Amino acid sequence: MFELDETLSAVETAVRGFCEREVEPHIAAIESGDASGFDVLRRFAVGFGLGEALGAPMRARASRLRTGGPARAVPSPETVDGRGSANPGIATVVAKELARSSPGLALCLLSNLGAAATIGARGDADLIERCALPLVTLEKIGCWALTEPGSGSDAFAMKTSARLDGETIVLNGSKTFISNAPAADVLLIYARLEDPGGDRADKQRIFPIVVERGTAGLSTGAPMRKLGMHATPTGEVFLQDCRVPRSHLLGDPARPARELAEQTLVAERVMVVAMCLGVIERCLDDALGFAIARRQFGKPIAAFQLIQQKLARMYVARENVRNLMLKGIWLQREGKGSEREVSAAKWYATEAAADVALEAMQLMGGSGYMQEYAPERLFRDIKLWTIAAGSSEIQTLTIAKDLLRARGFSIDLAGGYRADGE
Ligand SMILES: Cc1cc2nc3c(=O)[nH]c(=O)nc-3n(C[C@H](O)[C@H](O)[C@H](O)COP(=O)(O)OP(=O)(O)OC[C@H]3O[C@@H](n4cnc5c(N)ncnc54)[C@H](O)[C@@H]3O)c2cc1C
């Protein structure tokens, strides 16, 4: 449990080699917008056979749907290995190694695979073939859109609405801060399904709905300017009487569907822990090399105990986050794990990764402030994860909520509480 198995070690070595050869030389151009991160990821998808590895169970499901067989939901991409059997670690290790070079590229891939997973598991055969499979190979770009201008942490208070109208669904609303949106061909939009006789603010009737580029009423904004994650464009999505076939609504309109969004968020948080580990490992490696090479006061700075302390602190963070990632893989494999555990891991790993990247910058002095060295970019990129996919504050509240519930004390994220017997 405390180390990668043989398959995952081989994946780690192979992806690191790819990143050193095919990613690192292009990072500066991707960061400045002179090269496309999507092109690099397409080469990655071909090189590692992602279409086969992650697409096989989706293709099998599509074929069962066409022949009228039982349409079991497929495992999400992060749980499938090249043979189509469960290996929860593969996508996790890929995310770690990509993030070691570029968390922005890892975010691009995560956004594509997140949309593909939901469509692959819930869509009909047409949607799987037209949307999910090309997302896995990056022939199409996808995004996953939950956040709105008025609802971020309180994501399920969203206003974007979906109305059933015969065999179509009509969408109205807007989304913001959506990764990949400016370039997306396939947009997975979360919307509240209107229930004419029901509660308009019902937080359970949230459904993912597939909208393809070119659909009348859909538009996206220009890429937003931001601190980091420059390899992934971020933007707004606008829906004005945007009409899609009813089959694009994933899930059963008669049943509450909020858990579909929650499952994707949990899967995303596991991947985020892996990305944090990639950043921490890279910062520690670079800091070690720098500390030995850089001389001040007549000796390598590695000889100074304050520098040694920084290296030791980075190593402790690496050990803790590595154990959290390995435990995450094990929990997925065993089908165990609570939201509290995932929240604890996400909160700790993201804060630790941002701290370690800053510590590596400090250790490198003026060089650490320069773009020539990786830590300043890794810091700007990884800082996102203390905010997105549930901020550190929201993870903290989720943990406390679970701990207190076990003692008969219920809290909600809006500050409300109820105690047994009160
Ligand atoms: C680069 C980038 C990429 C993104 N990609 C995507 C994407 O692909 N898809 C998507 O759907 N979203 C995406 N997001 C959105 C992201 O998930 C949200 O920004 C995040 O959930 C926080 O929401 P908010 O920005 O509205 O902040 P708010 O919710 O307004 O929070 C503001 C502050 O208040 C704190 N806060 C909120 N509620 C509480 C509370 N109850 N108690 C204590 N503190 C609280 C927060 O922690 C935060 O510090 C992305 C964001 C960024 C910046």
The ligand as a MOL file (V3000), in Angstrom:
LIG
                    3D

  0  0  0     0  0            999 V3000
M  V30 BEGIN CTAB
M  V30 COUNTS 53 58 0 0 0
M  V30 BEGIN ATOM
M  V30 1 C -8.5990 29.0550 -12.9350 0
M  V30 2 C -9.9250 28.5040 -12.4740 0
M  V30 3 C -10.4460 27.3830 -13.1060 0
M  V30 4 C -11.7070 26.8960 -12.7260 0
M  V30 5 N -12.2540 25.8340 -13.4160 0
M  V30 6 C -13.5410 25.4750 -13.1550 0
M  V30 7 C -14.2000 24.5020 -13.9580 0
M  V30 8 O -13.6160 23.9260 -14.8910 0
M  V30 9 N -15.4980 24.2110 -13.6880 0
M  V30 10 C -16.1880 24.8020 -12.6750 0
M  V30 11 O -17.3550 24.4990 -12.5040 0
M  V30 12 N -15.5850 25.7380 -11.8870 0
M  V30 13 C -14.2900 26.0950 -12.1050 0
M  V30 14 N -13.6750 27.0430 -11.3270 0
M  V30 15 C -14.4380 27.6880 -10.2660 0
M  V30 16 C -13.9900 27.3050 -8.8530 0
M  V30 17 O -14.3850 26.0050 -8.5400 0
M  V30 18 C -14.5890 28.3700 -7.9050 0
M  V30 19 O -13.8490 29.5720 -8.1220 0
M  V30 20 C -14.5190 27.9600 -6.4550 0
M  V30 21 O -15.4470 26.9320 -6.2010 0
M  V30 22 C -14.7980 29.1350 -5.4940 0
M  V30 23 O -15.9600 29.8120 -5.8620 0
M  V30 24 P -15.9510 31.4210 -5.9790 0
M  V30 25 O -14.8140 31.7870 -6.8440 0
M  V30 26 O -17.3020 31.8510 -6.3890 0
M  V30 27 O -15.6340 31.9480 -4.5300 0
M  V30 28 P -16.7180 32.1690 -3.3490 0
M  V30 29 O -17.5660 30.9550 -3.2030 0
M  V30 30 O -17.3780 33.4680 -3.5430 0
M  V30 31 O -15.7670 32.2570 -2.0780 0
M  V30 32 C -15.0550 33.4460 -1.7050 0
M  V30 33 C -14.3280 33.1370 -0.3900 0
M  V30 34 O -15.2780 32.8460 0.6450 0
M  V30 35 C -14.9830 31.5870 1.2160 0
M  V30 36 N -16.2350 30.9550 1.6420 0
M  V30 37 C -17.3230 30.6740 0.8790 0
M  V30 38 N -18.2740 30.0830 1.6260 0
M  V30 39 C -17.7670 29.9940 2.8900 0
M  V30 40 C -18.2730 29.4780 4.1210 0
M  V30 41 N -19.4820 28.8860 4.2300 0
M  V30 42 N -17.4750 29.5710 5.2170 0
M  V30 43 C -16.2420 30.1260 5.1340 0
M  V30 44 N -15.7130 30.6240 4.0020 0
M  V30 45 C -16.4730 30.5450 2.8990 0
M  V30 46 C -14.2610 30.7980 0.1160 0
M  V30 47 O -13.4770 29.7430 0.6380 0
M  V30 48 C -13.4210 31.9060 -0.5000 0
M  V30 49 O -12.2670 32.0960 0.2590 0
M  V30 50 C -12.4080 27.5140 -11.6530 0
M  V30 51 C -11.8410 28.6100 -10.9950 0
M  V30 52 C -10.6230 29.1090 -11.3940 0
M  V30 53 C -10.0690 30.3130 -10.6720 0
M  V30 END ATOM
M  V30 BEGIN BOND
M  V30 1 1 1 2
M  V30 2 1 2 3
M  V30 3 2 2 52
M  V30 4 2 3 4
M  V30 5 1 4 5
M  V30 6 1 4 50
M  V30 7 2 5 6
M  V30 8 1 6 7
M  V30 9 1 6 13
M  V30 10 2 7 8
M  V30 11 1 7 9
M  V30 12 1 9 10
M  V30 13 2 10 11
M  V30 14 1 10 12
M  V30 15 2 12 13
M  V30 16 1 13 14
M  V30 17 1 14 15
M  V30 18 1 14 50
M  V30 19 1 15 16
M  V30 20 1 16 17
M  V30 21 1 16 18
M  V30 22 1 18 19
M  V30 23 1 18 20
M  V30 24 1 20 21
M  V30 25 1 20 22
M  V30 26 1 22 23
M  V30 27 1 23 24
M  V30 28 2 24 25
M  V30 29 1 24 26
M  V30 30 1 24 27
M  V30 31 1 27 28
M  V30 32 2 28 29
M  V30 33 1 28 30
M  V30 34 1 28 31
M  V30 35 1 31 32
M  V30 36 1 32 33
M  V30 37 1 33 34
M  V30 38 1 33 48
M  V30 39 1 34 35
M  V30 40 1 35 36
M  V30 41 1 35 46
M  V30 42 1 36 37
M  V30 43 1 36 45
M  V30 44 2 37 38
M  V30 45 1 38 39
M  V30 46 1 39 40
M  V30 47 2 39 45
M  V30 48 1 40 41
M  V30 49 2 40 42
M  V30 50 1 42 43
M  V30 51 2 43 44
M  V30 52 1 44 45
M  V30 53 1 46 47
M  V30 54 1 46 48
M  V30 55 1 48 49
M  V30 56 2 50 51
M  V30 57 1 51 52
M  V30 58 1 52 53
M  V30 END BOND
M  V30 END CTAB
M  END
